[in-house]
Amino acid sequence: MNHLISSKFDYKIQPMGKPRQVASDRWKKRPEVLRYRAFADEIRLAAAAQNFFLGSRCIMIFEFAMAPSWSKGKKEKMNGKPHQQRPDLDNAQKSMFDIMLNEDSSVYTAFCAKFWAYEGRIRIYNVHSTRDMTVESLIRSIESDDPTATQGWF
């Protein structure tokens, strides 16, 4: 494993964004909420089986399965390309934070991306804190002409 990565979660499942829930979802059984709850339970079990705990610095990669109705050619063309449809990236990230953390305020750095793939998958990497973690150091890294300057952050 990369020296910057402290732990990894890798699970084959179709990623899901967190649905908007209302108070009545406690007694009403809306299908999208039931699907999300089953998804959350499965993620929690998989994380426990992998002894994974989400840290305060992470990289999340969401791979969304292409539709079975797509042609073989379209699948080959789109595999590994950015996923620019719903669910939104922030909803996928929010679902992981809500599922894996009791309180998500502890997360201060998260790099997230979503792509098309032949099968759904979620990969999460916890990143070591290896350098000065201040806003000034992050800005200096981003604005640096050195292409390796941000490696301590992401």
Steps between C-alpha positions, in 0.01 A plus 500: 500500500613856429690660790241782517207260538431367850199278422270409213136402450417328170153358442310405186157659527309755296566836673195687618439860593327579825129563433323795653314366800211646695351425841228281351769261369507353851162334439449530123692244300607693191695270262797736455545533876476122550762449224729754666463337843584157354798657317617663825474171692701320233773767500525489881537121495763514225698771683489297822615187312794700357566661842469840334425825678470825306766751602519877490686508164376279220474432130168357375455349155151402387465274196149485356391198299397573145143414401450145368312651203813680378670351194835328537664781304354770722613311811854470365502871418366611839688261732723704731363836380360761740143436617314830455145397584297447811560413773705811565849458640413686820208263567720192450761649734234595754363146500846360589551758775158428650543122475854477634513783756287594797621858459648610168641830626833323562566471125697800375647376172311287249581450134208336320449386142245292308545300183321254273596131536381156398391434859429723796770550759599730785863554595600712798856570609596658830796734451779552757565849626861544390547875498396831646120500470406865482308695239818689413692178428217369282482823298880503458483139375221573252662814365848349479670444164625165634269225363566283806419773754149375584602137554498546875138609482343257253 
